[in-house]
Amino acid sequence: MKKVLTIAGSDSGGGAGIQADLKTFQERDVYGMSAITALTAQNTLGVHEVFPQSVEAVRSQLDAVLSDIRADAVKTGMLFSSDIIEIVAGKIREYQLSNLVIDPVMIAKGGASLLQKDAVLAMKEKLLPLGAVITPNVPEASAMLNNMKIASIEEMEIAAKELAQCGSKAVLIKGGHMEGANSIDVLYVNEQFYHYQSKRIETKHTHGTGCTFSACIAAELAKDKSIPEAVSRAKAFITSAITHSLPIGKGIGPTNHAAYRLNEFNSENE
């Protein structure tokens, strides 16, 4: 049984963050563990309040898990502050962990800030050099590159190459925020570009897509898939989850983490 650790915020609404990650790990047949960096009071209407955990609480969770169970892959989500980022980076080095997937969570779907401004520099300097894959969406990639314009596939490729200079082995820029009939994600790894395309799904219920996508990549890397293979499986997983998203609550509903498995099961039994 491969083991994957998520270091992220808790979403009380269950659609994103730690909750989405653990659901994804379960669906991809890996053992999920967690270290919570912040508690959020959150539902489909948005993030109402954020309660960051202390540096000591984050450090203690990481030491407890990693000194005993360890991890075949690690995924980071909402890290909130530069202090927490430094602790996480230090523990990644201390325990010599590989297969680190970094989802640079900055802004919630409803617009709430989930990363302090001074933490962006800490992430670029302390965490990205340790990463196997970093998975920003277009607005996050732009913010990390001093508001660089990203409005085409070519500009996504330029941005991915620029972000790779921070030290991560691979950069995946997600194209969900772009316009067009198809959603195209751009991966840059080993000086090569890969494009992952799916038909754009007309739904507002996309809460937790970034968390779920990156968690699936981490699960696949833990199972010894290559980075392009892991991204390909994760693209199929998240596309299915969005296609069959759940219109619950009064706002932006979550994706359906079980959809990919159920579709596979139904296909096998037709």
TIFI-980134 format. One record per residue (C-alpha): residue in one letter; chain; x negated, y negated, z. Coordinates in steps of 0.05 Angstrom, whole numbers, plus 5000, padded with zeros to 4 digits. Each point is the difference from the previous one (the first is absolute). Layout:
{'a'; 'A'; {X; Y; Z}},
...
//
This chain:
{'m'; 'A'; {5000; 5000; 5000}},
{'k'; 'A'; {4970; 4934; 4978}},
{'k'; 'A'; {5006; 4942; 5048}},
{'v'; 'A'; {5014; 4927; 4983}},
{'l'; 'A'; {5000; 4940; 5046}},
{'t'; 'A'; {5039; 4937; 4988}},
{'i'; 'A'; {4979; 4935; 5034}},
{'a'; 'A'; {5057; 4952; 4991}},
{'g'; 'A'; {5059; 4963; 5029}},
{'s'; 'A'; {5064; 5032; 5024}},
{'d'; 'A'; {5065; 4984; 4962}},
{'s'; 'A'; {5059; 5008; 5046}},
{'g'; 'A'; {5045; 5006; 4938}},
{'g'; 'A'; {4962; 5062; 4978}},
{'g'; 'A'; {4988; 4981; 4928}},
{'a'; 'A'; {4928; 4975; 5000}},
{'g'; 'A'; {4937; 5002; 5043}},
{'i'; 'A'; {4984; 5058; 5045}},
{'q'; 'A'; {5068; 5031; 4990}},
{'a'; 'A'; {4995; 5001; 4924}},
{'d'; 'A'; {4929; 5027; 5004}},
{'l'; 'A'; {5018; 5058; 5045}},
{'k'; 'A'; {5060; 5018; 4957}},
{'t'; 'A'; {4955; 5000; 4939}},
{'f'; 'A'; {4947; 5043; 5034}},
{'q'; 'A'; {5053; 5051; 5019}},
{'e'; 'A'; {5026; 5002; 4929}},
{'r'; 'A'; {4930; 5011; 4972}},
{'d'; 'A'; {4984; 5057; 5048}},
{'v'; 'A'; {4947; 4966; 5042}},
{'y'; 'A'; {4998; 4990; 5075}},
{'g'; 'A'; {5014; 4927; 5017}},
{'m'; 'A'; {4971; 4960; 5058}},
{'s'; 'A'; {5007; 4926; 5017}},
{'a'; 'A'; {4968; 4941; 5034}},
{'i'; 'A'; {5049; 4942; 5007}},
{'t'; 'A'; {4971; 4930; 4991}},
{'a'; 'A'; {5064; 4961; 5010}},
{'l'; 'A'; {5073; 5010; 5017}},
{'t'; 'A'; {5050; 4965; 4955}},
{'a'; 'A'; {5073; 4986; 5014}},
{'q'; 'A'; {5023; 5014; 4929}},
{'n'; 'A'; {5058; 5023; 4958}},
{'t'; 'A'; {5023; 4996; 4928}},
{'l'; 'A'; {5011; 4925; 5008}},
{'g'; 'A'; {4928; 4986; 5018}},
{'v'; 'A'; {4948; 4996; 5054}},
{'h'; 'A'; {5029; 4965; 5061}},
{'e'; 'A'; {4940; 5001; 5047}},
{'v'; 'A'; {4929; 5029; 5001}},
{'f'; 'A'; {4967; 5024; 5064}},
{'p'; 'A'; {4926; 5014; 4987}},
{'q'; 'A'; {4967; 5054; 5042}},
{'s'; 'A'; {4938; 4983; 5040}},
{'v'; 'A'; {4932; 5017; 4973}},
{'e'; 'A'; {4992; 5049; 5059}},
{'a'; 'A'; {5065; 5036; 4981}},
{'v'; 'A'; {4977; 5009; 4928}},
{'r'; 'A'; {4931; 5023; 5021}},
{'s'; 'A'; {5028; 5050; 5049}},
{'q'; 'A'; {5048; 5030; 4949}},
{'l'; 'A'; {4945; 5008; 4949}},
{'d'; 'A'; {4952; 5032; 5049}},
{'a'; 'A'; {5053; 5048; 5026}},
{'v'; 'A'; {5017; 5025; 4931}},
{'l'; 'A'; {4932; 5000; 4968}},
{'s'; 'A'; {4960; 5030; 5057}},
{'d'; 'A'; {5047; 5060; 5001}},
{'i'; 'A'; {5037; 5012; 4935}},
{'r'; 'A'; {4960; 4957; 4951}},
{'a'; 'A'; {5027; 4985; 4931}},
{'d'; 'A'; {4989; 5022; 4928}},
{'a'; 'A'; {5026; 4933; 4975}},
{'v'; 'A'; {5020; 4934; 5031}},
{'k'; 'A'; {5050; 4948; 4976}},
{'t'; 'A'; {5003; 4929; 5026}},
{'g'; 'A'; {5061; 4955; 4994}},
{'m'; 'A'; {5018; 4939; 5042}},
{'l'; 'A'; {4938; 4983; 5040}},
{'f'; 'A'; {5023; 4929; 5018}},
{'s'; 'A'; {4937; 4968; 5029}},
{'s'; 'A'; {4925; 4996; 4988}},
{'d'; 'A'; {4988; 5031; 5069}},
{'i'; 'A'; {5040; 5061; 4983}},
{'i'; 'A'; {4966; 5005; 4932}},
{'e'; 'A'; {4932; 4999; 5033}},
{'i'; 'A'; {5020; 5056; 5049}},
{'v'; 'A'; {5027; 5043; 4944}},
{'a'; 'A'; {4938; 4990; 4956}},
{'g'; 'A'; {4956; 5016; 5059}},
{'k'; 'A'; {5036; 5065; 5014}},
{'i'; 'A'; {4999; 5021; 4927}},
{'r'; 'A'; {4925; 4993; 5002}},
{'e'; 'A'; {4992; 5031; 5069}},
{'y'; 'A'; {5038; 5063; 4981}},
{'q'; 'A'; {4971; 5001; 4929}},
{'l'; 'A'; {5069; 5005; 4968}},
{'s'; 'A'; {5009; 5005; 4925}},
{'n'; 'A'; {5060; 4996; 4954}},
{'l'; 'A'; {5021; 4932; 5027}},
{'v'; 'A'; {5060; 4970; 4964}},
{'i'; 'A'; {5010; 4926; 5015}},
{'d'; 'A'; {5068; 4969; 4988}},
{'p'; 'A'; {4987; 4926; 5013}},
{'v'; 'A'; {5068; 4985; 5028}},
{'m'; 'A'; {5009; 4924; 5002}},
{'i'; 'A'; {5073; 4981; 4990}},
{'a'; 'A'; {5064; 5038; 5015}},
{'k'; 'A'; {5055; 5007; 4946}},
{'g'; 'A'; {5039; 4945; 5036}},
{'g'; 'A'; {4941; 4952; 5000}},
{'a'; 'A'; {4974; 5008; 5071}},
{'s'; 'A'; {4924; 4996; 5008}},
{'l'; 'A'; {4970; 5066; 5024}},
{'l'; 'A'; {4926; 4980; 4997}},
{'q'; 'A'; {4969; 4939; 5032}},
{'k'; 'A'; {4963; 4954; 4951}},
{'d'; 'A'; {4932; 5009; 5032}},
{'a'; 'A'; {5009; 5076; 4995}},
{'v'; 'A'; {4996; 5000; 4924}},
{'l'; 'A'; {4925; 4984; 5003}},
{'a'; 'A'; {4989; 5052; 5054}},
{'m'; 'A'; {5034; 5052; 4957}},
{'k'; 'A'; {4958; 4983; 4939}},
{'e'; 'A'; {4935; 5000; 5039}},
{'k'; 'A'; {5010; 5055; 5052}},
{'l'; 'A'; {5050; 5050; 4973}},
{'l'; 'A'; {4999; 5000; 4924}},
{'p'; 'A'; {4927; 5025; 4996}},
{'l'; 'A'; {5023; 5063; 5036}},
{'g'; 'A'; {5059; 5014; 4954}},
{'a'; 'A'; {5012; 5056; 4951}},
{'v'; 'A'; {5059; 4963; 4970}},
{'i'; 'A'; {5031; 4932; 5012}},
{'t'; 'A'; {5072; 4992; 4977}},
{'p'; 'A'; {5023; 4927; 4996}},
{'n'; 'A'; {5061; 4978; 4961}},
{'v'; 'A'; {4991; 4941; 4953}},
{'p'; 'A'; {5015; 4945; 5052}},
{'e'; 'A'; {4952; 5032; 5050}},
{'a'; 'A'; {4945; 5008; 4948}},
{'s'; 'A'; {5010; 4927; 4981}},
{'a'; 'A'; {4996; 4977; 5072}},
{'m'; 'A'; {4936; 5040; 5012}},
{'l'; 'A'; {4969; 4967; 4938}},
{'n'; 'A'; {5015; 4928; 5020}},
{'n'; 'A'; {5068; 4998; 4965}},
{'m'; 'A'; {4973; 5025; 4934}},
{'k'; 'A'; {5053; 5002; 4945}},
{'i'; 'A'; {5022; 5071; 4985}},
{'a'; 'A'; {5055; 5002; 4948}},
{'s'; 'A'; {4979; 5054; 4950}},
{'i'; 'A'; {4969; 5070; 4998}},
{'e'; 'A'; {4934; 4969; 4977}},
{'e'; 'A'; {5001; 4953; 5061}},
{'m'; 'A'; {5016; 5059; 5045}},
{'e'; 'A'; {4938; 5035; 4973}},
{'i'; 'A'; {4957; 4938; 5012}},
{'a'; 'A'; {5027; 4994; 5071}},
{'a'; 'A'; {4988; 5074; 5014}},
{'k'; 'A'; {4928; 4994; 4977}},
{'e'; 'A'; {4990; 4937; 5043}},
{'l'; 'A'; {5028; 5034; 5062}},
{'a'; 'A'; {4956; 5060; 4989}},
{'q'; 'A'; {4941; 4954; 5013}},
{'c'; 'A'; {5022; 5000; 5074}},
{'g'; 'A'; {4975; 5072; 5004}},
{'s'; 'A'; {5060; 5047; 4995}},
{'k'; 'A'; {4989; 5060; 4954}},
{'a'; 'A'; {5065; 4987; 4963}},
{'v'; 'A'; {5052; 4945; 4993}},
{'l'; 'A'; {5072; 5013; 4982}},
{'i'; 'A'; {5041; 4938; 4984}},
{'k'; 'A'; {5074; 5015; 5001}},
{'g'; 'A'; {5043; 4967; 4947}},
{'g'; 'A'; {5068; 5002; 5032}},
{'h'; 'A'; {5002; 4924; 5004}},
{'m'; 'A'; {4986; 4991; 4926}},
{'e'; 'A'; {5053; 4992; 4947}},
{'g'; 'A'; {5018; 5048; 4945}},
{'a'; 'A'; {5038; 5065; 4987}},
{'n'; 'A'; {4945; 5042; 5030}},
{'s'; 'A'; {4962; 4997; 5066}},
{'i'; 'A'; {4926; 5008; 4987}},
{'d'; 'A'; {4947; 5011; 5053}},
{'v'; 'A'; {4926; 4990; 4984}},
{'l'; 'A'; {4946; 5042; 5033}},
{'y'; 'A'; {4926; 4982; 4994}},
{'v'; 'A'; {4952; 5055; 5022}},
{'n'; 'A'; {4930; 5021; 4977}},
{'e'; 'A'; {5000; 4942; 4951}},
{'q'; 'A'; {5062; 5027; 4965}},
{'f'; 'A'; {5072; 4976; 4996}},
{'y'; 'A'; {5061; 5044; 5007}},
{'h'; 'A'; {5071; 4977; 4987}},
{'y'; 'A'; {5060; 5033; 5034}},
{'q'; 'A'; {5066; 4983; 4968}},
{'s'; 'A'; {5072; 5013; 5020}},
{'k'; 'A'; {5067; 4971; 4978}},
{'r'; 'A'; {5019; 4940; 5043}},
{'i'; 'A'; {5058; 5019; 5046}},
{'e'; 'A'; {5054; 4948; 5010}},
{'t'; 'A'; {5011; 5002; 5075}},
{'k'; 'A'; {4990; 4952; 5057}},
{'h'; 'A'; {4989; 5058; 5048}},
{'t'; 'A'; {4924; 5002; 5000}},
{'h'; 'A'; {4982; 4991; 5074}},
{'g'; 'A'; {4937; 5039; 5017}},
{'t'; 'A'; {4977; 5014; 4929}},
{'g'; 'A'; {4928; 4976; 5012}},
{'c'; 'A'; {4993; 5039; 5065}},
{'t'; 'A'; {5028; 5063; 4969}},
{'f'; 'A'; {4957; 4995; 4937}},
{'s'; 'A'; {4935; 4992; 5039}},
{'a'; 'A'; {5019; 5053; 5051}},
{'c'; 'A'; {5011; 5050; 4943}},
{'i'; 'A'; {4932; 4983; 4970}},
{'a'; 'A'; {4968; 5013; 5068}},
{'a'; 'A'; {5036; 5067; 5006}},
{'e'; 'A'; {4976; 5022; 4932}},
{'l'; 'A'; {4928; 4978; 5013}},
{'a'; 'A'; {5002; 5041; 5065}},
{'k'; 'A'; {5017; 5060; 4956}},
{'d'; 'A'; {4937; 4988; 4959}},
{'k'; 'A'; {5033; 4969; 4939}},
{'s'; 'A'; {4958; 4950; 4961}},
{'i'; 'A'; {5020; 4927; 5005}},
{'p'; 'A'; {5034; 4999; 4930}},
{'e'; 'A'; {5037; 5065; 5016}},
{'a'; 'A'; {5022; 4973; 5068}},
{'v'; 'A'; {5027; 4936; 4969}},
{'s'; 'A'; {5036; 5039; 4946}},
{'r'; 'A'; {5036; 5043; 5051}},
{'a'; 'A'; {5016; 4940; 5043}},
{'k'; 'A'; {5028; 4963; 4940}},
{'a'; 'A'; {5048; 5057; 4986}},
{'f'; 'A'; {5018; 5004; 5074}},
{'i'; 'A'; {5016; 4926; 5008}},
{'t'; 'A'; {5037; 4997; 4934}},
{'s'; 'A'; {5046; 5056; 5023}},
{'a'; 'A'; {5008; 4967; 5068}},
{'i'; 'A'; {5021; 4934; 4968}},
{'t'; 'A'; {5045; 5033; 4948}},
{'h'; 'A'; {5039; 5032; 5057}},
{'s'; 'A'; {4992; 4944; 5050}},
{'l'; 'A'; {5048; 4994; 5058}},
{'p'; 'A'; {5051; 4942; 5000}},
{'i'; 'A'; {5006; 4997; 5075}},
{'g'; 'A'; {5004; 4938; 5043}},
{'k'; 'A'; {5021; 4930; 4978}},
{'g'; 'A'; {4935; 4980; 4965}},
{'i'; 'A'; {4943; 5035; 4964}},
{'g'; 'A'; {5007; 5074; 5011}},
{'p'; 'A'; {4943; 5051; 5004}},
{'t'; 'A'; {4974; 5049; 4950}},
{'n'; 'A'; {5019; 5074; 5005}},
{'h'; 'A'; {4939; 5038; 5024}},
{'a'; 'A'; {5033; 5068; 4988}},
{'a'; 'A'; {5019; 4986; 4927}},
{'y'; 'A'; {4936; 5028; 4968}},
{'r'; 'A'; {5005; 5066; 5038}},
{'l'; 'A'; {5074; 5008; 4987}},
{'n'; 'A'; {4990; 4986; 4925}},
{'e'; 'A'; {4945; 5052; 4997}},
{'f'; 'A'; {5044; 5050; 5037}},
{'n'; 'A'; {5059; 4987; 4954}},
{'s'; 'A'; {4956; 5007; 4938}},
{'e'; 'A'; {4973; 5066; 5024}},
{'n'; 'A'; {5070; 5027; 5012}},
{'e'; 'A'; {5035; 4978; 4937}},
//
